[in-house]
Amino acid sequence: MKNTLFDKIFRDSDGNIVVAQMPNLPIIVWFTASLLKLVFTTSEINTVLDVLAYGSLFTWAWLELFQGVNYFRRALGLVVLVGVIASRTVGIDALGNFAF
């Protein structure tokens, strides 16, 4: 197999093209906590779920950045990590609106 730029970006060590994978535990926790935040909107449970969702998405992005199977997955981890940090520090929500 040739070692082209496409191969470096999208193929894993076995030569398979990997763009998406089965969800791992941090993504499952983030998705579940995010859905539960829609149910519990005005209590302390919402705050706990928000922290849990943030922490699990941060963890997933960190793991992808440093342990991703190819450069695409690592770049995806970097983009999500920057987005998650920006959403907390700058106050931008998922839709790009500023939350004050």
DSSP file (Angstrom, degrees, kcal/mol; ACC not computed):
  #  RESIDUE AA STRUCTURE BP1 BP2  ACC     N-H-->O    O-->H-N    N-H-->O    O-->H-N    TCO  KAPPA ALPHA  PHI   PSI    X-CA   Y-CA   Z-CA
    1    1 A M              0   0    0      0, 0.0     2,-0.1     0, 0.0    14,-0.0   0.000 360.0 360.0 360.0 134.8    0.0    0.0    0.0
    2    2 A K        -     0   0    0      1,-0.1     2,-0.8     5,-0.0     5,-0.0  -0.390 360.0-131.4 -70.9 151.6    1.3    3.4   -0.9
    3    3 A N        +     0   0    0     -2,-0.1    -1,-0.1     4,-0.1     2,-0.1  -0.604  46.8 160.2-104.1  70.0    1.8    5.9    1.9
    4    4 A T     >  -     0   0    0     -2,-0.8     4,-2.1     1,-0.1     5,-0.2  -0.277  56.9-101.7 -85.3 173.0    0.0    8.9    0.3
    5    5 A L  H  > S+     0   0    0      1,-0.2     4,-2.1     2,-0.2     5,-0.2   0.899 124.0  54.7 -61.3 -41.3   -1.4   11.9    2.1
    6    6 A F  H  > S+     0   0    0      1,-0.2     4,-2.8     2,-0.2     5,-0.4   0.919 107.9  49.6 -58.0 -44.3   -4.9   10.4    1.9
    7    7 A D  H  > S+     0   0    0      1,-0.2     4,-1.9     2,-0.2    -1,-0.2   0.907 110.3  49.8 -62.8 -42.4   -3.6    7.3    3.6
    8    8 A K  H  < S+     0   0    0     -4,-2.1    63,-1.3     1,-0.2    -1,-0.2   0.863 117.2  41.3 -64.6 -35.0   -2.0    9.2    6.4
    9    9 A I  H  < S+     0   0    0     -4,-2.1    63,-2.4    61,-0.2    64,-0.3   0.918 129.7  19.8 -80.2 -43.8   -5.1   11.3    7.0
   10   10 A F  H  < S+     0   0    0     -4,-2.8     8,-3.1    -5,-0.2     2,-0.3   0.587 102.3  83.5-110.9 -11.5   -7.9    8.7    6.8
   11   11 A R  B  <  -A   17   0A   0     -4,-1.9     6,-0.2    -5,-0.4    60,-0.2  -0.724  60.7-143.3 -99.9 146.0   -6.4    5.2    7.2
   12   12 A D    >   -     0   0    0      4,-2.5     3,-1.6    -2,-0.3    58,-0.1  -0.226  44.3 -82.6 -88.7-172.9   -5.7    3.5   10.5
   13   13 A S  T 3  S+     0   0    0      1,-0.3    -1,-0.0    56,-0.1    57,-0.0   0.702 130.2  54.7 -68.3 -18.8   -2.7    1.2   11.2
   14   14 A D  T 3  S-     0   0    0      2,-0.1    -1,-0.3     0, 0.0     3,-0.1   0.461 120.1-107.0 -90.9  -2.3   -4.6   -1.8    9.6
   15   15 A G  S <  S+     0   0    0     -3,-1.6     2,-0.3     1,-0.3    -2,-0.1   0.490  74.4 137.7  90.5   4.6   -5.2    0.1    6.4
   16   16 A N        -     0   0    0      1,-0.1    -4,-2.5    -5,-0.0     2,-0.6  -0.611  59.5-117.8 -83.4 143.0   -8.9    0.7    7.0
   17   17 A I  B     -A   11   0A   0     -2,-0.3     2,-0.5    -6,-0.2    -6,-0.3  -0.713  36.0-170.9 -78.5 122.5  -10.4    4.1    6.2
   18   18 A V        +     0   0    0     -8,-3.1    55,-0.2    -2,-0.6    54,-0.1  -0.956  31.9 139.8-123.8 114.4  -11.8    5.4    9.5
   19   19 A V  S    S+     0   0    0     -2,-0.5     2,-0.3     1,-0.5    -1,-0.1   0.658  77.7  20.0-113.7 -41.8  -13.9    8.5    9.6
   20   20 A A        -     0   0    0      3,-0.0    -1,-0.5     0, 0.0     2,-0.3  -0.942  67.4-170.3-129.4 152.0  -16.5    7.5   12.2
   21   21 A Q        -     0   0    0     -2,-0.3     3,-0.1    -3,-0.1    -3,-0.0  -0.823  40.1 -75.6-131.6 170.7  -16.3    4.8   14.9
   22   22 A M        -     0   0    0     -2,-0.3    -1,-0.0     1,-0.1     2,-0.0  -0.457  65.7 -95.1 -62.9 141.5  -18.7    3.1   17.3
   23   23 A P        -     0   0    0      0, 0.0     2,-0.2     0, 0.0    -1,-0.1  -0.330  40.2-148.4 -62.2 139.0  -19.3    5.5   20.2
   24   24 A N    >>  -     0   0    0     -3,-0.1     4,-2.1     1,-0.0     3,-0.5  -0.469  35.7 -83.5 -99.2 179.5  -17.1    5.0   23.3
   25   25 A L  H 3> S+     0   0    0      1,-0.2     4,-2.7     2,-0.2     5,-0.2   0.865 124.0  52.6 -56.8 -46.1  -18.0    5.7   26.9
   26   26 A P  H 3> S+     0   0    0      0, 0.0     4,-2.4     0, 0.0    -1,-0.2   0.893 111.8  46.9 -59.7 -37.3  -17.3    9.5   27.0
   27   27 A I  H <> S+     0   0    0     -3,-0.5     4,-2.6     2,-0.2    -2,-0.2   0.896 112.2  50.1 -70.5 -38.5  -19.5   10.1   23.9
   28   28 A I  H  X S+     0   0    0     -4,-2.1     4,-2.4     2,-0.2     5,-0.2   0.915 112.6  47.0 -64.0 -42.7  -22.3    7.9   25.4
   29   29 A V  H  X S+     0   0    0     -4,-2.7     4,-2.8    -5,-0.2     5,-0.3   0.919 112.9  49.6 -64.9 -43.7  -22.2    9.8   28.7
   30   30 A W  H  X S+     0   0    0     -4,-2.4     4,-2.4    -5,-0.2    -2,-0.2   0.932 113.0  46.4 -60.3 -46.7  -22.1   13.2   26.9
   31   31 A F  H  X S+     0   0    0     -4,-2.6     4,-2.1     2,-0.2    -2,-0.2   0.921 115.1  45.9 -63.4 -45.3  -25.1   12.3   24.7
   32   32 A T  H  X S+     0   0    0     -4,-2.4     4,-2.4     2,-0.2    -2,-0.2   0.926 114.6  46.9 -64.9 -45.5  -27.1   10.9   27.7
   33   33 A A  H  X S+     0   0    0     -4,-2.8     4,-1.7     1,-0.2    -1,-0.2   0.883 111.4  52.2 -65.0 -37.7  -26.3   13.9   29.9
   34   34 A S  H  X S+     0   0    0     -4,-2.4     4,-0.7    -5,-0.3    -1,-0.2   0.895 110.9  47.0 -65.7 -39.9  -27.2   16.3   27.1
   35   35 A L  H >X S+     0   0    0     -4,-2.1     3,-0.8     1,-0.2     4,-0.7   0.906 111.0  51.3 -67.0 -41.1  -30.5   14.6   26.6
   36   36 A L  H >X S+     0   0    0     -4,-2.4     4,-2.7     1,-0.2     3,-0.6   0.805 100.3  64.0 -67.6 -27.7  -31.3   14.6   30.3
   37   37 A K  H 3< S+     0   0    0     -4,-1.7    -1,-0.2     1,-0.2    -2,-0.2   0.802  97.8  56.7 -63.5 -27.7  -30.5   18.3   30.5
   38   38 A L  H << S+     0   0    0     -3,-0.8    -1,-0.2    -4,-0.7     3,-0.2   0.770 111.6  42.4 -72.7 -25.7  -33.4   18.9   28.2
   39   39 A V  H << S+     0   0    0     -4,-0.7     2,-1.0    -3,-0.6    -2,-0.2   0.909 117.0  44.8 -84.6 -48.5  -35.7   17.1   30.7
   40   40 A F  S  < S+     0   0    0     -4,-2.7    -1,-0.2     1,-0.2     3,-0.2  -0.774  70.3 153.9 -98.9  90.6  -34.3   18.7   33.9
   41   41 A T        +     0   0    0     -2,-1.0    -1,-0.2    -3,-0.2    -4,-0.1   0.693  65.0  31.4 -96.2 -19.7  -34.0   22.4   32.9
   42   42 A T  S    S+     0   0    0      4,-0.0     2,-0.2     5,-0.0    -1,-0.2   0.086  98.1  79.4-132.2  27.7  -34.3   24.3   36.1
   43   43 A S  S >> S-     0   0    0     -3,-0.2     4,-1.0     1,-0.0     3,-0.7  -0.699  88.6 -95.8-126.9-179.8  -32.8   22.4   39.0
   44   44 A E  H 3> S+     0   0    0      1,-0.2     4,-2.1    -2,-0.2     5,-0.2   0.773 119.9  67.7 -66.4 -24.7  -29.4   21.5   40.5
   45   45 A I  H 3> S+     0   0    0      1,-0.2     4,-2.8     2,-0.2    -1,-0.2   0.877  95.1  56.2 -61.4 -36.9  -29.6   18.3   38.5
   46   46 A N  H <> S+     0   0    0     -3,-0.7     4,-2.3     1,-0.2    -1,-0.2   0.896 106.5  49.4 -61.8 -40.5  -29.3   20.4   35.3
   47   47 A T  H  X S+     0   0    0     -4,-1.0     4,-2.2     2,-0.2    -2,-0.2   0.916 111.9  47.6 -65.2 -43.3  -26.1   21.9   36.7
   48   48 A V  H  X S+     0   0    0     -4,-2.1     4,-2.5     1,-0.2    -2,-0.2   0.917 113.0  48.6 -63.6 -43.5  -24.7   18.4   37.5
   49   49 A L  H  X S+     0   0    0     -4,-2.8     4,-2.7     1,-0.2    -1,-0.2   0.868 109.3  53.5 -64.6 -36.2  -25.7   17.1   34.1
   50   50 A D  H  X S+     0   0    0     -4,-2.3     4,-2.5     2,-0.2    -2,-0.2   0.925 111.0  45.1 -64.2 -44.8  -24.1   20.2   32.4
   51   51 A V  H  X S+     0   0    0     -4,-2.2     4,-2.8     2,-0.2     5,-0.2   0.903 114.1  49.9 -64.7 -41.4  -20.8   19.5   34.2
   52   52 A L  H  X S+     0   0    0     -4,-2.5     4,-2.3     2,-0.2    -2,-0.2   0.912 112.2  47.0 -64.2 -43.1  -21.0   15.8   33.4
   53   53 A A  H  X S+     0   0    0     -4,-2.7     4,-2.2     2,-0.2     5,-0.2   0.930 114.5  47.2 -64.5 -45.2  -21.7   16.6   29.7
   54   54 A Y  H  X S+     0   0    0     -4,-2.5     4,-2.5     1,-0.2    -2,-0.2   0.939 113.7  47.6 -60.9 -48.4  -18.8   19.1   29.5
   55   55 A G  H  X S+     0   0    0     -4,-2.8     4,-2.3     1,-0.2    -1,-0.2   0.881 112.7  47.6 -63.0 -40.3  -16.4   16.8   31.2
   56   56 A S  H  X S+     0   0    0     -4,-2.3     4,-2.4    -5,-0.2    -1,-0.2   0.889 113.2  47.2 -72.3 -37.5  -17.2   13.8   29.1
   57   57 A L  H  X S+     0   0    0     -4,-2.2     4,-2.5     2,-0.2    -2,-0.2   0.896 112.5  50.5 -69.0 -38.4  -17.0   15.7   25.8
   58   58 A F  H  X S+     0   0    0     -4,-2.5     4,-2.5    -5,-0.2    -2,-0.2   0.920 111.4  49.1 -60.3 -44.6  -13.7   17.3   26.9
   59   59 A T  H  X S+     0   0    0     -4,-2.3     4,-2.6     2,-0.2    -2,-0.2   0.916 110.9  49.3 -62.9 -44.4  -12.4   13.8   27.8
   60   60 A W  H  X S+     0   0    0     -4,-2.4     4,-2.6     1,-0.2    -2,-0.2   0.935 112.6  47.4 -60.3 -46.2  -13.5   12.4   24.4
   61   61 A A  H  X S+     0   0    0     -4,-2.5     4,-2.5     1,-0.2    -2,-0.2   0.904 111.9  50.3 -63.2 -41.8  -11.8   15.2   22.6
   62   62 A W  H  X S+     0   0    0     -4,-2.5     4,-1.9     2,-0.2     5,-0.2   0.920 111.8  47.6 -62.0 -45.1   -8.6   14.9   24.6
   63   63 A L  H  X S+     0   0    0     -4,-2.6     4,-2.7     1,-0.2    -2,-0.2   0.906 112.9  48.4 -64.3 -41.6   -8.5   11.1   23.9
   64   64 A E  H  X S+     0   0    0     -4,-2.6     4,-1.6     1,-0.2    -2,-0.2   0.908 109.1  54.3 -64.2 -40.8   -9.1   11.6   20.2
   65   65 A L  H  < S+     0   0    0     -4,-2.5    -1,-0.2    -5,-0.2    -2,-0.2   0.896 123.4  24.8 -60.6 -41.5   -6.4   14.3   20.0
   66   66 A F  H  < S+     0   0    0     -4,-1.9    -2,-0.2    -5,-0.2    -1,-0.2   0.636 136.0  28.3-102.9 -15.2   -3.7   12.1   21.5
   67   67 A Q  H  < S+     0   0    0     -4,-2.7    -3,-0.2    -5,-0.2    -2,-0.2   0.236  79.5 139.1-129.9  14.3   -4.9    8.6   20.7
   68   68 A G     <  -     0   0    0     -4,-1.6     6,-0.1    -5,-0.2    -4,-0.1  -0.234  57.4-125.9 -61.0 150.8   -6.9    9.0   17.5
   69   69 A V  S    S+     0   0    0    -59,-0.0     2,-0.3   -57,-0.0   -56,-0.1   0.681  86.2   7.1 -77.0 -17.2   -6.4    6.2   14.9
   70   70 A N  S  > S-     0   0    0    -58,-0.1     4,-1.9   -51,-0.1   -61,-0.2  -0.930  85.4 -92.6-152.6 176.2   -5.5    8.7   12.1
   71   71 A Y  H  > S+     0   0    0    -63,-1.3     4,-2.5    -2,-0.3     5,-0.2   0.828 120.4  57.8 -67.2 -31.1   -4.9   12.3   11.5
   72   72 A F  H  > S+     0   0    0    -63,-2.4     4,-2.4     2,-0.2    -1,-0.2   0.945 108.3  45.5 -62.3 -47.2   -8.5   13.0   10.7
   73   73 A R  H  > S+     0   0    0    -64,-0.3     4,-2.2     1,-0.2    -2,-0.2   0.870 113.3  50.5 -65.5 -36.2   -9.7   11.7   14.1
   74   74 A R  H  X S+     0   0    0     -4,-1.9     4,-2.0     2,-0.2    -1,-0.2   0.900 110.7  48.5 -68.2 -40.1   -6.9   13.7   15.8
   75   75 A A  H  X S+     0   0    0     -4,-2.5     4,-2.6     2,-0.2    -2,-0.2   0.892 109.7  53.2 -65.6 -39.1   -7.9   16.9   14.0
   76   76 A L  H  X S+     0   0    0     -4,-2.4     4,-2.5     1,-0.2     5,-0.2   0.915 108.2  50.4 -60.6 -43.1  -11.5   16.2   15.0
   77   77 A G  H  X S+     0   0    0     -4,-2.2     4,-2.6     1,-0.2    -2,-0.2   0.897 110.6  49.6 -60.5 -41.3  -10.5   15.9   18.6
   78   78 A L  H  X S+     0   0    0     -4,-2.0     4,-2.6     2,-0.2     5,-0.2   0.925 111.1  48.5 -64.4 -45.0   -8.6   19.2   18.4
   79   79 A V  H  X S+     0   0    0     -4,-2.6     4,-2.3     1,-0.2    -2,-0.2   0.924 114.9  44.8 -62.4 -44.6  -11.5   21.0   16.8
   80   80 A V  H  X S+     0   0    0     -4,-2.5     4,-2.8     2,-0.2     5,-0.2   0.906 112.6  51.9 -67.1 -40.6  -14.0   19.7   19.4
   81   81 A L  H  X S+     0   0    0     -4,-2.6     4,-2.4    -5,-0.2     5,-0.2   0.928 111.9  45.6 -61.6 -45.6  -11.5   20.5   22.3
   82   82 A V  H  X S+     0   0    0     -4,-2.6     4,-2.7     1,-0.2    -1,-0.2   0.910 114.5  49.7 -63.0 -42.0  -11.1   24.1   21.1
   83   83 A G  H  X S+     0   0    0     -4,-2.3     4,-2.2    -5,-0.2    -2,-0.2   0.896 111.0  48.3 -64.1 -40.9  -14.9   24.4   20.7
   84   84 A V  H  X S+     0   0    0     -4,-2.8     4,-1.1     2,-0.2    -2,-0.2   0.921 114.5  45.3 -66.4 -44.2  -15.6   23.0   24.1
   85   85 A I  H  X S+     0   0    0     -4,-2.4     4,-2.5    -5,-0.2     3,-0.4   0.914 113.6  50.0 -66.0 -41.8  -13.1   25.3   25.8
   86   86 A A  H  X>S+     0   0    0     -4,-2.7     4,-2.3     1,-0.2     5,-1.0   0.872 105.1  57.8 -64.3 -36.2  -14.3   28.3   23.8
   87   87 A S  H  <5S+     0   0    0     -4,-2.2    -1,-0.2     1,-0.2    -2,-0.2   0.824 114.4  38.2 -65.2 -28.9  -17.9   27.6   24.7
   88   88 A R  H  <5S+     0   0    0     -4,-1.1    -2,-0.2    -3,-0.4    -1,-0.2   0.830 123.6  37.5 -89.0 -35.1  -17.0   27.8   28.4
   89   89 A T  H  <5S+     0   0    0     -4,-2.5    -3,-0.2    -5,-0.1    -2,-0.2   0.888 127.8  30.2 -87.4 -39.5  -14.5   30.6   28.3
   90   90 A V  T  <5S-     0   0    0     -4,-2.3    -3,-0.2    -5,-0.3    -2,-0.1   0.747 103.7-121.9 -90.7 -26.6  -16.0   33.0   25.7
   91   91 A G      < +     0   0    0     -5,-1.0     8,-3.9     1,-0.3     2,-0.5   0.781  55.6 150.9  90.3  29.6  -19.6   32.0   26.4
   92   92 A I  B     -B   98   0B   0     -6,-0.8    -1,-0.3     6,-0.2     6,-0.2  -0.827  33.6-146.0 -95.0 129.0  -20.6   30.8   22.9
   93   93 A D    >   -     0   0    0      4,-2.8     3,-1.9    -2,-0.5    -5,-0.0  -0.214  36.6 -85.2 -84.6-177.2  -23.3   28.1   22.9
   94   94 A A  T 3  S+     0   0    0      1,-0.3    -1,-0.1     2,-0.1    -2,-0.0   0.724 127.8  53.3 -63.8 -22.7  -23.6   25.3   20.5
   95   95 A L  T 3  S-     0   0    0      2,-0.1    -1,-0.3     0, 0.0     3,-0.1   0.439 119.9-105.0 -92.8   0.0  -25.5   27.4   18.0
   96   96 A G  S <  S+     0   0    0     -3,-1.9     2,-0.3     1,-0.3    -2,-0.1   0.542  76.3 135.7  89.7   7.3  -22.8   30.2   17.9
   97   97 A N        -     0   0    0      1,-0.0    -4,-2.8    -5,-0.0     2,-0.4  -0.668  59.2-114.9 -89.0 144.3  -24.8   32.6   20.0
   98   98 A F  B     -B   92   0B   0     -2,-0.3     2,-0.6    -6,-0.2    -6,-0.2  -0.635  25.9-155.8 -77.4 131.1  -23.2   34.5   22.8
   99   99 A A              0   0    0     -8,-3.9    -1,-0.0    -2,-0.4    -2,-0.0  -0.942 360.0 360.0-110.5 118.0  -24.5   33.6   26.3
  100  100 A F              0   0    0     -2,-0.6    -1,-0.1    -8,-0.0    -8,-0.1   0.406 360.0 360.0-104.5 360.0  -24.1   36.3   28.9
